[in-house]
């Protein structure tokens, strides 16, 4: 018997999807222990724009993608379901797994979705305004279109739920912590995947090794991991804190925010737009939020934006080393981390004080191990796969 698991990873202007199958043989072996086989993955990109496009990459067969005339996430989801039905891929579908960015204090592990849980997740929208509504859109379509289908939410915050109290607290009145004003951390599905991969990628990997993972994409953060557990991370109450990102400011003095409101006459909505959509690499460079564009530019502001970005990463690496009491390995992942060799080179060079050395040719080739033979710290490039982690968690729950 073949059982399919559909995974959905919904962003502000995209909808990623992947279909995994697992054979549930009748030998007493649980589904979670069966190998997950990727049938295909694809993505709607540019939702809501004239540049909307869709592609599908099959592992074993060629697939003609669904139509690309989707104007929003709801339309994309309906198009995907129609396409899956035409391909006879709904017949063996046993669950749909969703990436949900914020689980708040309610959800510290993957959970089944129903009307109550969806309402709880909707209430968290102000904490992740760029993500939460888009995560919930496909869930609601499926509830209406396939009401009997099992849906499972997997959370970016869950991986960090066991951080020590001192790592999760703000220095605010303690009663506010009890009300949920705390550091949650994000990109947890990516960090979970990397954590699971480490023994396979790093020779003679020690389970107690101290690992720093740099998830560098349009959103960016760092996480300190030891013994498979998140120790500390750069993101906090929202996905705005920490490193500068494509359009997000990263860490900023709260007093500056107050000044913008009280002295500059900006409304909360104005400040939100500034910090979430007009800052980061885009704001610093005045050119683009795309690191590829900035690396190709010879304009001074582009170069300065890259310099600031790498400086902040190196500075936060020092902070997380202190939180973890050292570091054995540094892992780069996500779009910039996996592909931007100049960024990796600059970050590692600023971490020379840790005994970190780069193999220049391995770095340029985007090899898995990019540390020099005399480096005291292993430096690695590992592609992340959030969809596979979601599929594995769904299989475990089945």
VMD Tcl script that draws the C-alpha trace (Angstrom):
set ca {
  {0.00 0.00 0.00}
  {1.31 3.45 -0.92}
  {0.52 6.45 1.27}
  {1.17 9.96 0.01}
  {1.94 13.00 2.15}
  {1.54 16.45 0.60}
  {3.70 19.20 2.11}
  {2.87 22.90 1.72}
  {5.27 25.74 2.54}
  {3.50 29.03 1.97}
  {5.34 32.37 1.81}
  {4.17 35.94 1.26}
  {4.27 35.61 -2.54}
  {4.93 31.91 -3.06}
  {3.49 28.47 -2.41}
  {5.98 25.61 -2.34}
  {4.63 22.08 -2.52}
  {6.11 18.59 -2.41}
  {4.67 15.09 -2.50}
  {6.29 12.24 -0.60}
  {5.27 8.62 -0.55}
  {5.93 5.98 2.05}
  {5.05 2.30 1.74}
  {3.35 0.98 4.87}
  {4.28 -2.69 4.77}
  {2.45 -5.03 7.10}
  {5.42 -6.10 9.18}
  {4.78 -4.09 12.32}
  {7.10 -1.32 11.21}
  {5.67 2.18 11.89}
  {5.26 4.64 9.07}
  {7.82 6.98 10.66}
  {10.50 4.32 10.18}
  {9.76 3.89 6.49}
  {11.88 5.76 3.96}
  {10.22 8.88 2.59}
  {10.49 9.05 -1.18}
  {10.08 12.42 -2.88}
  {7.85 12.13 -5.94}
  {8.07 15.77 -6.96}
  {8.41 19.29 -5.65}
  {7.32 22.57 -7.14}
  {6.46 26.19 -6.45}
  {4.07 28.95 -7.38}
  {6.13 32.16 -7.34}
  {5.17 35.79 -7.82}
  {1.63 35.27 -6.57}
  {-0.46 38.38 -7.09}
  {1.82 39.73 -9.82}
  {1.93 39.51 -13.59}
  {5.12 37.49 -13.23}
  {3.32 34.61 -11.50}
  {4.95 31.33 -12.54}
  {4.85 27.69 -11.49}
  {7.24 24.79 -11.96}
  {7.32 21.13 -10.97}
  {10.43 18.96 -10.71}
  {9.77 15.22 -10.58}
  {12.21 12.71 -9.14}
  {11.24 9.85 -11.44}
  {8.80 11.26 -13.97}
  {8.13 14.44 -15.91}
  {5.09 16.46 -14.85}
  {3.29 19.18 -16.76}
  {2.80 21.91 -14.12}
  {-0.60 23.32 -13.14}
  {-1.74 26.64 -14.66}
  {0.10 29.74 -13.46}
  {-2.81 32.17 -13.53}
  {-3.11 32.20 -9.73}
  {-3.59 35.67 -8.26}
  {-3.36 34.69 -4.61}
  {-2.68 31.74 -2.30}
  {-6.28 30.55 -2.37}
  {-6.31 30.41 -6.17}
  {-2.91 28.68 -6.21}
  {-4.15 26.06 -3.74}
  {-7.28 25.38 -5.77}
  {-5.21 25.09 -8.94}
  {-2.84 22.67 -7.22}
  {-5.71 20.48 -5.94}
  {-7.30 20.32 -9.40}
  {-3.94 19.38 -10.89}
  {-3.34 16.67 -8.27}
  {-6.78 15.26 -8.99}
  {-6.08 15.20 -12.73}
  {-2.84 13.32 -12.03}
  {-4.75 10.81 -9.83}
  {-2.52 11.78 -6.92}
  {-5.28 12.48 -4.41}
  {-6.38 8.85 -4.21}
  {-3.59 7.78 -1.86}
  {-3.22 11.09 -0.01}
  {-3.32 10.41 3.73}
  {-2.19 13.76 5.17}
  {-1.19 17.31 4.32}
  {1.63 18.91 6.30}
  {1.98 22.68 6.59}
  {4.82 24.93 7.57}
  {3.42 27.41 10.09}
  {5.83 30.10 11.22}
  {4.48 30.93 14.68}
  {3.14 28.48 17.23}
  {3.22 30.89 20.18}
  {3.06 29.30 23.62}
  {0.34 26.90 22.47}
  {2.22 24.61 20.11}
  {5.65 23.18 20.92}
  {5.42 20.22 18.57}
  {3.64 19.32 15.34}
  {-0.10 19.11 15.82}
  {-3.32 18.17 14.04}
  {-5.38 21.05 12.70}
  {-9.05 21.65 13.41}
  {-11.25 24.72 13.80}
  {-9.98 25.42 17.32}
  {-6.29 25.20 16.47}
  {-6.75 27.33 13.35}
  {-8.40 30.06 15.44}
  {-5.49 29.97 17.90}
  {-3.04 30.33 15.01}
  {-5.02 33.23 13.54}
  {-4.67 35.05 16.86}
  {-0.88 34.90 16.44}
  {-0.95 36.82 13.14}
  {0.29 40.12 14.70}
  {3.48 38.30 15.77}
  {4.26 37.15 12.21}
  {2.32 39.44 9.86}
  {4.44 38.58 6.82}
  {3.97 34.85 7.28}
  {1.04 33.65 9.38}
  {-1.84 34.70 7.07}
  {-0.20 32.96 4.12}
  {0.40 29.79 6.14}
  {-3.28 29.67 7.06}
  {-4.69 30.32 3.56}
  {-4.04 26.80 2.15}
  {-5.30 25.23 5.38}
  {-8.68 26.94 4.98}
  {-8.95 25.95 1.32}
  {-8.34 22.32 2.22}
  {-10.85 22.43 5.06}
  {-13.49 23.51 2.55}
  {-12.41 21.36 -0.41}
  {-11.32 18.17 1.39}
  {-13.00 18.39 4.81}
  {-12.06 14.83 5.79}
  {-8.36 15.21 4.99}
  {-5.97 15.09 7.94}
  {-3.97 18.32 8.16}
  {-0.91 18.72 10.35}
  {0.88 21.95 11.29}
  {4.66 21.93 11.80}
  {6.05 25.03 13.47}
  {9.18 27.11 12.95}
  {9.09 28.00 16.64}
  {8.86 24.43 17.97}
  {12.56 23.57 17.57}
  {13.47 26.37 20.00}
  {10.85 25.56 22.64}
  {13.34 23.82 24.95}
  {15.84 26.67 25.15}
  {16.82 27.53 28.74}
  {14.68 30.15 30.44}
  {17.44 32.76 30.44}
  {17.66 32.46 26.65}
  {13.92 32.95 26.21}
  {13.31 35.83 28.61}
  {13.27 39.56 28.00}
  {14.19 41.74 30.97}
  {10.57 42.78 31.38}
  {8.29 42.17 34.36}
  {8.04 38.41 34.79}
  {4.26 38.46 34.49}
  {4.70 39.48 30.86}
  {6.71 36.32 30.18}
  {3.81 34.26 31.48}
  {1.55 36.11 29.04}
  {3.74 35.06 26.11}
  {6.11 38.03 25.78}
  {9.24 35.96 25.22}
  {11.80 34.95 22.62}
  {10.45 32.23 20.34}
  {13.08 31.91 17.61}
  {12.23 30.95 14.03}
  {13.52 28.95 11.03}
  {13.17 25.96 13.33}
  {12.20 23.50 10.57}
  {15.38 24.38 8.68}
  {17.50 24.00 11.82}
  {15.78 20.72 12.63}
  {16.66 19.37 9.18}
  {20.29 20.45 9.46}
  {20.53 18.96 12.95}
  {19.28 15.61 11.65}
  {21.76 15.73 8.73}
  {24.91 16.46 10.73}
  {25.86 12.82 11.51}
  {25.50 11.93 7.81}
  {27.46 14.91 6.45}
  {30.24 15.43 9.02}
  {32.67 12.50 9.39}
  {32.99 11.20 12.96}
  {30.43 13.71 14.17}
  {30.16 13.78 17.94}
  {26.57 14.04 19.23}
  {27.61 16.61 21.86}
  {29.31 18.87 19.31}
  {28.59 22.59 19.50}
  {27.20 23.71 16.16}
  {26.28 27.13 14.83}
  {23.90 27.15 11.86}
  {23.53 30.24 9.69}
  {20.21 30.20 7.84}
  {20.81 33.02 5.37}
  {18.01 33.71 2.92}
  {15.58 36.57 2.40}
  {14.92 35.94 6.08}
  {18.08 35.30 8.08}
  {19.00 34.02 11.51}
  {21.59 32.04 13.45}
  {21.03 29.18 15.86}
  {23.32 27.51 18.41}
  {22.67 23.76 18.59}
  {24.13 21.19 20.97}
  {23.08 17.56 21.28}
  {20.32 18.24 18.75}
  {18.78 20.97 20.93}
  {18.47 24.69 20.26}
  {20.49 26.58 22.89}
  {20.02 30.13 21.61}
  {18.98 31.94 18.43}
  {19.08 35.44 17.02}
  {15.35 35.85 16.32}
  {13.05 36.63 19.23}
  {9.41 37.58 19.83}
  {8.91 38.06 16.09}
  {10.83 37.18 12.94}
  {12.06 40.79 12.81}
  {14.83 40.59 15.40}
  {18.45 39.60 14.91}
  {20.33 39.81 11.62}
  {19.52 42.31 8.86}
  {17.54 40.54 6.11}
  {16.30 41.20 2.62}
  {13.83 43.91 3.63}
  {13.73 43.53 7.44}
  {15.90 45.64 9.72}
  {16.91 42.99 12.23}
  {17.82 44.13 15.75}
  {17.10 47.79 16.42}
  {17.00 49.97 19.53}
  {13.45 50.00 20.89}
  {14.03 53.64 21.81}
  {14.44 54.45 18.13}
  {11.00 52.99 17.44}
  {9.52 55.17 20.21}
  {11.30 58.20 18.75}
  {9.88 57.54 15.28}
  {6.37 57.50 16.74}
  {6.61 60.34 19.26}
  {8.98 62.72 17.45}
  {8.72 61.87 13.76}
  {4.96 61.45 13.75}
  {5.01 57.96 12.27}
  {2.07 55.69 12.96}
  {2.55 52.07 14.11}
  {1.62 50.98 10.58}
  {4.26 53.34 9.16}
  {6.90 51.87 11.47}
  {5.84 48.34 10.63}
  {6.19 49.03 6.91}
  {9.58 50.64 7.49}
  {11.02 47.80 9.56}
  {9.51 44.86 7.69}
  {9.47 46.01 4.06}
  {11.82 48.96 3.51}
  {14.90 48.14 5.57}
  {17.54 45.41 5.55}
  {19.62 45.00 2.40}
  {17.06 46.95 0.39}
  {17.12 49.94 2.72}
  {20.88 49.97 3.18}
  {21.67 49.66 -0.53}
  {18.78 51.56 -2.04}
  {19.13 49.05 -4.89}
  {17.78 45.61 -4.11}
  {16.95 43.10 -1.39}
  {18.56 40.35 -3.49}
  {22.12 39.48 -2.47}
  {22.87 38.29 -6.01}
  {22.12 41.74 -7.38}
  {24.21 43.45 -4.70}
  {27.21 41.17 -5.26}
  {27.15 42.09 -8.95}
  {26.91 45.83 -8.25}
  {29.91 48.17 -8.07}
  {27.96 50.91 -6.29}
  {29.33 51.96 -2.88}
  {26.00 51.51 -1.09}
  {25.70 47.94 -2.35}
  {29.18 47.17 -1.05}
  {28.40 48.80 2.29}
  {25.15 46.85 2.63}
  {27.08 43.59 2.16}
  {29.74 44.73 4.62}
  {27.11 45.52 7.27}
  {25.32 42.21 6.65}
  {28.51 40.16 7.12}
  {29.60 42.24 10.13}
  {26.31 41.54 11.89}
  {26.57 37.81 11.17}
  {30.12 37.64 12.53}
  {29.14 39.66 15.59}
  {26.19 37.37 16.35}
  {28.41 34.32 15.88}
  {30.51 35.65 18.75}
  {27.40 36.09 20.87}
  {26.15 32.56 20.24}
  {29.60 31.12 20.91}
  {29.39 32.71 24.34}
  {25.89 31.28 24.88}
  {27.07 27.79 23.97}
  {30.52 27.96 25.55}
  {32.41 27.47 22.29}
  {31.85 26.10 18.81}
  {33.01 23.03 16.87}
  {31.25 23.55 13.53}
  {29.69 26.38 11.52}
  {27.06 25.44 8.92}
  {25.81 27.74 6.16}
  {22.38 27.01 4.66}
  {19.43 28.59 2.74}
  {19.72 30.65 -0.44}
  {22.55 33.04 0.46}
  {24.25 30.55 2.77}
  {24.28 27.83 0.13}
  {25.23 29.92 -2.91}
  {26.94 33.21 -1.98}
  {30.61 32.24 -1.66}
  {31.78 35.88 -1.13}
  {29.47 36.23 1.88}
  {30.76 32.99 3.43}
  {34.35 34.09 2.80}
  {33.82 37.45 4.46}
  {32.05 35.98 7.49}
  {34.68 33.31 8.07}
  {37.52 35.83 7.70}
  {35.92 37.94 10.45}
  {35.81 34.82 12.65}
  {39.56 34.28 12.31}
  {39.89 34.85 16.07}
  {38.07 31.56 16.62}
  {40.68 29.67 14.64}
  {38.30 29.42 11.68}
  {39.99 29.07 8.28}
  {38.47 28.73 4.81}
  {39.51 26.56 1.86}
  {39.06 29.14 -0.91}
  {38.67 26.68 -3.78}
  {36.18 24.49 -1.88}
  {34.22 27.60 -0.97}
  {34.03 28.80 -4.57}
  {32.82 25.35 -5.62}
  {30.11 25.32 -2.92}
  {31.43 22.02 -1.60}
  {30.03 20.46 1.56}
  {33.22 21.04 3.57}
  {34.77 24.45 2.99}
  {37.12 24.70 5.98}
  {40.89 24.55 5.46}
  {42.89 21.61 6.78}
  {44.38 23.77 9.55}
  {41.02 25.22 10.65}
  {40.13 24.57 14.28}
  {36.43 24.88 13.38}
  {34.68 22.79 10.74}
  {32.89 24.97 8.18}
  {30.16 23.37 6.08}
  {27.57 24.12 3.40}
  {24.46 21.96 3.78}
  {21.32 22.58 1.68}
  {18.22 22.74 3.84}
  {14.99 20.86 3.15}
  {12.12 22.07 5.32}
  {9.60 20.06 3.30}
  {11.27 16.75 4.14}
  {11.24 17.53 7.87}
  {7.53 18.32 7.65}
  {6.89 15.05 5.81}
  {8.87 13.10 8.42}
  {6.92 14.68 11.29}
  {3.62 13.91 9.52}
  {4.69 10.31 8.99}
  {5.56 10.02 12.67}
  {2.12 11.30 13.65}
  {0.40 8.85 11.29}
}
mol new
graphics top color blue
foreach p $ca { graphics top sphere $p radius 0.5 }
foreach p [lrange $ca 0 end-1] q [lrange $ca 1 end] { graphics top cylinder $p $q radius 0.2 }
display resetview
